[in-house]
Amino acid sequence: MFRMNAYLAAPAFALLMSGTAHAALTADQVWQSWKDAGALVGLTVSAATENNSGGVLTLNGVSIAPEGMSGLTISDMVLTEQSDGSVAIAPGADIGVTMTGDTEGSVKLTHDGLTLTAREADGGLAYDYAAAKLDVVYDSTYPGMSFDGSEAPKVTASGNVGFANLSGTYSDTPGTNRTFGLDLKADTLAYSTSTDDPGLELKQTSTSETQAIDVSFDLALPSTIALAAMVSPADFATALNEGLSLSLSTKQGESNGTLKQENAFMPMDLVMKAGSGEGAALFNKDTFSVKSMASGLEIESGSGMLPVPVKVTSGPMEFGMTTPVIANETAGDFGFVMKLSQFSLNEEAWAMFDPQGALKRDAADVAINISGKTKIDLPAMIAASESGGAPVMPAPENLDITELGLKVAGAALAGTGAFTFDNSMGMPMPLGEANITVTGANALIDGLIATGLMAEEDAMGARMMMGMFMTPGANPDELTSKIEAKEGFAIFVNGQQIQ
């Protein structure tokens, strides 16, 4: 079923930090706003004891939980009114959740000097926060798998996710569209995990540390429809049209990590390094887009499953995807970009399947860049899929193939093209052409035969296919192809119609 509210629901701590700003905040007002907001989402916010003296509210035994169930507990908390109209919030050292049921264990938040300050901002509330160190530590057990009908042994999992020199702001701004914002910066984000699964005879540990984390997130919710009420595609479309949107941007520095797995069938010992990167996402009634870029990647594996160490490296990488969301009178932009550059293997890995060096060791490149305009209605497509109704077809207007490239083992493919579409018959009919050039294909096939990765009969079939759809180019071992789409869904390759 359609459950968009499950994906868009704000974290409990964010909702509890919501409320209407006052000229000068009081500790009682902040505390009451948390209790009111909790009630709106089915959470009970309470304290075992409350004591307000001289503008200092001291809370002991704070609990945030669904009615009649266990939840987040905070040993103590002090809210202090400041002369500038803000409220300083100092949580205690003991913050956590106890898990019961099939999964047992605990999740604890530990910190060094965590402070929060509530203040008025643009008619709403903003919370500035900082901590020299903030860690989330978990320790759990849960049922494993049994393959012989006996009682499955318990799986244990533990780990730590931590920030160093954390700072940022959370904001809640009321209006026709209520906007929640989160800005977060940290010198480092690090984690370590450990899993032991006796049933699978598998033990796994991992570590990671990333430098210079910078995250900005904004969520706008229309006041006309409650988040929890979005249970159908129609509700979702209404919310989008009335202002539902989110945006995300991220930046990070270099990262290093390890992964070690002890298992008789799949042992693993990896060391990973990634360069700096950044990403962005946007989702509203007009556009859904995701973009990411990374400066490089290096993965090194010790001998385990494979008899020799394997090292994979790459240069800059890029990914991007854009599409309209709700159909309008005018078409919206769509596009797809994927670029992987200088993807290479170490000589020991090459030698496992090509000890004689029959294949060129050139680094591989992949480049795809296509764009155009289309009319599309994602909520309507989801609704049709759920109801079993007639599919809702996108109506593309044009497609530009700016770049289509692949380079591997000395061979290369390059393509460009441009198409328009006639949607008058209910199915998009392409009109236009694409041109493709392939170089080094025959040399690559010869190399694959020499390594034993391709049989002679398979090579003959591949060469026959190239002969049918491609013509010799101006240079040695070069093939070209012109693909045309004409009226009536007619497709021509090098002037010959494909039936």
Protein Blocks (a to p, Z undefined) as FASTA:
>chain_A
ZZfklmmpccfklmmmgccddfbdcfklmmmmmmmmmmmnopacddfbdcdeehiacdeh
iacddehiacdddfbacddddfkopacddddfbdcdddedjbgcddddddehiacdddde
ehiacdddddfbdcdddddddddddfehpacdddddddddddehiaddddddedjbdcdd
dddddfbdcdddddddfknopacddddddehiaddddddddfkbcfklmmbfklmmmmmm
nopacdddddddddddddddddfklgcddddddddddddddddfkbccdddddfbdcddd
ddfkbmbdcddddddddddddddfbdcfbdcddddddddehiacdfklmmmmmmnopacc
bdcdddddddddddddfklmmmmmmnopacdddddfbdcdfbacddeehiacdddddddd
dfknopacdedddddddehklmmmmmmmmnopacfklmmmmmmmmmmmpccdfbehiacd
dddddehhiaceehiacZZ
